[in-house]
Structures are given as C-alpha cells and as structure tokens.
C-alpha cells in the first residue's frame, strides 16, 4: 500500500471536517500506534499481519490528516525497547521496514506532488545497514519539500534522544564551541532529533494504554494528550475527529500555559546573560553608567547567540553528513 493515499473523504466526513476546521486546529499531531499485536490476536492472524495492517492504517490516517489541514505528523514506529522482543518478531518488523521504505522511494512523484518531507528520528546505527541506507535516501530525497511533514520515530526512545542532546552539548563545551553558561533548556530543545519541528499540539495513543512509553517526553509538556481505547488497525476518521475536538476544548488553556512557559524561558535567559556580564565586570573593575552595562549585556548576548548558531550549524552538518555518507555507501559510525 502507498504511503500517501489519494482517496477523498466521503460527503459526511467532509461536512464534519468543515465544521471542525471552524475551530482551532492542531498543526502537529503525534501518534503512538498501539494495538497491532492485540489486533492480530483478536483476528487470529499472525503478528506480522497485525503490523502490516497497522501500516495500512497509518497511510489512511495520513490522508485524513491532509484533509484536515494537519501539516505535520509524528509516529512512534519502533522503540529501542522493541529490540527486546522475540527475534522472529524483530526480524519481521525489520523486513516490513525494508518493504515500506523501498516503496516510499518508488513513490517520489507522489511525495513531490503533495510536498511531503520525510524525517526519521532515532538512533539509526542500531538498525541493519541496508535499512539505514534506505532511510537516508528517503530523508535526503524529500528534504526540500515543505508542504507537509512526516516524522517517523524508528529505533527511538525519548530518554535516548535527551541523553544524546546532552552529550552533544557537553561535546560542544569540550571542543570550545560553547561556554558552560550557554547551556539552557532552549539549547537542549534545539539539539533534539525533532529540532526541525514545532512541539506536537496533540498526542494520541490508541489501544487503551494510558502512558507515553518513552515517546516525546520533552516535546509534549504542553500538548493535549488523548488516550483512546480503539486498537490502532481499527482506528477511524471519527476517532481522529474526537481527538481533535478534545484538543479544541482544551486549546485556550494549553496556549496560555505554553506562552507562560516561553516567557519564563526568556526571563531565565536574560537573567543568565546578566549574571555572566556581572561576573565579567567584577574582574574588570568598576564600570560607571547604566548604558555601559546595557552595552555589555547586548554584546554578550550577541556573542552567545553567535556561538550557539555556529554550534547548531555544525551539529546539523554532522547529522547530514551521516546520511550522505550512507547514501554513498560508506556507512560510518555516528556517535549519538
């Protein structure tokens, strides 16, 4: 099955979508696609068939999201913890990934038509090399598209992502690209695998489980969390509409909390810059005048922003080089 389906909504679905779009709509929705194995057990079919049905439901859900003007979707496709499952199941999931990423590469015209940018977030070095290469080709081939975005979390956990971001910042300090005082919550966010995306507005988990399972823990602190009992392969357009409606009910409170948090982060950065400037002034001797102090603060702020910008550019180049080397067949090890 194609990653992007061409079918349109039926008249009743179109009417419902039109009504929903009168209210505030989430721009970024994340899915924990849970319930494939229970669906297989329920239908008395092999687990692999359940996972295949789950992918087909993903393709259908992406179509619904496009029709609802949801421009970005992030899905939890494979956790690092899933490697602990039976060898037979893990091998089956890897084979399914080979098939689907190969199919994606065959759908270049369809992806270009819809402007779909594919990103894969996770520790790709844990995957078989041939799958790494397929992923790299898919990511690089669609990197310039910007109408809508599909982020596939594969060989991913949030704790690993955060640990990787902290490690990158520590390396930046060690190499002299950053000062210890440059480290902040904002910088950590910009070092995450998901740094190219806004935080999800809405996170949906199916199957009735009420937990995040180490998925986007950092990014969902101000997201609307919706837990639905339906198994993922049985997910429907109406389940998605229900989740969007729940987001709309909570939208005002979520936006308020997000704005308060952003303001608090800005204050913390101003206070941190001021503390660094005062420390510098204590070693320079007495400096007269408020204007002089303000000039020092502005100068320090510009220097910090330049250091951070150079560091982030180097990190982005490092990650892009990993992908381009894979496409060229070199497959070097990237420490993440």
N, C-alpha and C positions, 0 to 999 in steps of 0.2 A: 504494500500500500504506500501511496505517495505521502510525503511529509506534509504537504500543503494540499488540501482538498479543494476542488473548485465548486462544489455544490453550494447552492444558496439556501438561506433559511426559508421555511415554508411561511405562508401568509400569517398564521397565528404567531409564529416565532418572530417574524418581522415586526408585527404590531407590538409585541412585548418588548422587543429591543428598542423600538422607537420611544416607548413610554419610559423605559429605564434611562435612556440617554438624555432625558429632560433633566435628570438629577446629576450630581457629581459622579463621574465615572472613574474607576481606578485606571491609571495608565500602565501600571506594572502589577501583574498577578503572578504569584508563585504557587506551585502545586507540589504537594507530597502525594505521589500517585500510589497509594497504598491499597492492597487488597487483591493483587493479581493471583497470589498463591491460594488464597481462600476462595477466590472465584473458580480457579481450576478444580479445587476440591469439591466445591458446590456443584459444578457441572460434570464432575467425574471425568476430567480430562487431565493430560499430563501438565506438570507445572510450566513447561516451556510454552505450551499452548496458552496458558494464562498470561504469561509475559508477552506473547505475541499479540493477544487480544488487548493488552494494556497499551502497546504501542499504537495499535489502530485507534484506540480511544484518544490517545494524545493527538494524533493527526486530526481527528474530528473536533476535539476541543480547541485546537489552534484555529480551525475555521470559525468556530463560534466566537472566539476572541477577536478575530479580524472583523467579523460582522458587528461586534460591539465596540469597535474602535479602541480595543485594548492593544496598545502598540508593543508591549514588552511582556514576555512570559518566561519564567524560570521554572525548570522542572528538576526534581530530585530523581535522577535516573539510576544511579548506582552509588551506594555509600561504600566507603573504605571498609566499614564493618561487614558489608556483604561478602567480602573475600573469605569470611569465616564459614560461609555456607558450604554445603557439600561440593566436592569437585565437579560432580556431574552438573549441578545447577549453575555454578560459576562458569563452567565451560560453555554451557548453553546460553548464558547471558552474554558472554563474550562473542559467541557466534552470531547472536541476534544483533549485537552492536556492529559487527563486521558487515552484516547484510544491510542494516539500515543506513550506516554512514556511506557505504558504497552506493546505495540507492540515492542518497542525498546528492552525491557527486554527479549522478546521472541526471539530476533534476535542475541543472544550472539555469536553464531558461525560465523555469517556473519560479525559482527563487529570485532571479533577476526581475521578473515581471512584478512580483509582489514586494521586491526590495527587502528581502529577509536576510538579516545579518545573523549568522550562527556563531555563538561563542560556546566554548566548552570549558567549564570551571572545575578544577580539581588537580590532584597530583597525577599527571598523565604518565609519569615514569613508572607507576605501578602497573600499567597496562601492557599487554603484548605489543611489541614494536610495530607490527603491521597495523594495529588499531590506532596507535599513536600517529602513524603516518597518514591514515585516512582522516583522522580528526584534524591534523594540521592542514591538510589540503582543503577540507571543508571550511575551516576558520579563515584561512588566507584568501580563499576564493570568494568569500562573501563579506570580507571586512569593510568594503567600501559601500555596501548597501545600508540604507538608513531609514527606510520606511517603517520597519518593524524588526524586533529583535527576539531571538530565541536563545536563551541561556540554558545549556544542558549541564547539570552538575553530575559529573562522572568521576568515580574514584575520589569522592569528596566527603569531607565532614567539616563542620564549622570550626571545631576546635583545631583541626589541622590547618585550616585557612588562616585563623587568627595567629596560631603559632608561627606559620610561615611569614606572615606580615611583620610580626615582632622580630623574627630572625633577620628579615631584610633590613629593618630599621637599625638593628644592632650592627649589622654589617656596614651600613652607611656611616654610622658613627665611627666604627673601627677604621674605615678607609678614609676618614676625614671629609666625607661629603656632607655630613650633618654634624651639628653640635648636639650634645645631650639635651640642651634646652629646646631644641627644635621638635623633639618628640611630643606628640599630642594625640588626642582622640581623633582629631580630624586627619592627621597624617596616617594613622593606622588605617582608617577607613579607605584612604586613597592607595594603600598598599595591598588591599584585599584582592582576591581574584575578580570580585564583582565591581571593582572600582570604576569601570566604564558605565555602570548602570545606576540609576537612582534606586533608593531602597524600595522594596515592594510596598504597594499600598494595601494589598490584600494577600493573605496567605491562606490557602485551602488545603486541608488534609482530609482524605477520604478514608473509609473503612471503619469509622467509629473510634479510632485511637485518638486520645487527647494528649498528644505530646509532639515535640518538634523533631525528635530523633537526630539531634546534632545538625540541623539544617538551618542556615542563615540566622544563627543566633544573634549575631551582631546587628544584622541589617533589619530585623523585624521588631526592634524595640518600640517602634511607633506604627506598626502595621495592624490592620484589622485581622484577627485570627478566627477562621471559621472551620469548625470540625463537623464533618458530615458523615452519617452512618453508611452511605452507599459505598459498595466496592468499586474500585476505580474502573474496571472494564464495563460496569453498568452505569457509569456517570452519564448524566443527560444535560441537555441545554437548560432544562428547568432547574436542575441542581445549581448550575452556574449562575442563573438569574437570581436564585435565592441567596447565594453568597454575595453577589453584587448588591442586592437590596440591603443585606445586613451591613455591608460597608457604608452604604449611603446613610443609613440610620445613625451610624457612629462617626460619620465623616467630620462633623464640626469639632467634636471632642478630640479626635485624632490630630486634626490640623492644629488645634490650639496647643496640644502637647508637643507637637513637632516644632512649632515656632518658638515656644518657650525653651526647648532644648537647644535650638540653633542659637538663640540669643545668649544662653548661658555659656555655650562653647565660645562665642565671640568675646564675651567678657573675660573668660578664662585666658584667651589668647592675648588680649590687651594687658591683663594683669601680669602674665608671664613675660611679655616684652618689657613692661615697665620694671619688673624685678631684675631682669638682665641688665637694663640700662642703669639702674641704680647701683648695681654691683660694679659695673664698669666705672661709673662716676666716683665710687668710693676709692678706686685705685688711681684716679686721675687728679684727685684733689678737688677743692671746692670750685663749683661752676655756678656763676651767677645768672639769674634770669630764667623765667619760666619758658620763654621762647627757645632758649638754648636747649633746655631739657626736652621740649617737644621735638626739636630738630633731631636730637639724638635718638628719640623713640622712633621717629619716622625713618631715620637712616637704618636703625637696627631692624625694623620691620621689613624694609625693602631687602636688606641683605638676607634675612631669614627666608623670605619668600623666594628669593633667587636660589638659595641653597636647596630649598625643598623642591623647587621646579626642576633644577638640574638632577637631583637625586631621582625624582619620579620619572624623568625622561630616560635616565639610564636604566631604571628598573623595567620600563616599558620596552626599551630596546633589547634588554636581556631576554625578556619573555618572547618577544617577536623573533629573535634570533633562534631560540629553541625550536620554534615552529618552522622557520625557513630551513634550518639545518635538517629537520625531519623530512621535509618535502624533497630536499636534495639528497636524502638517503644517508646522512651522516649520523643521525640519532645520538647526539652527545647526551651525557647525564647532566640534568639541571638540578642544582641543589635547591629544593623548595621545602 
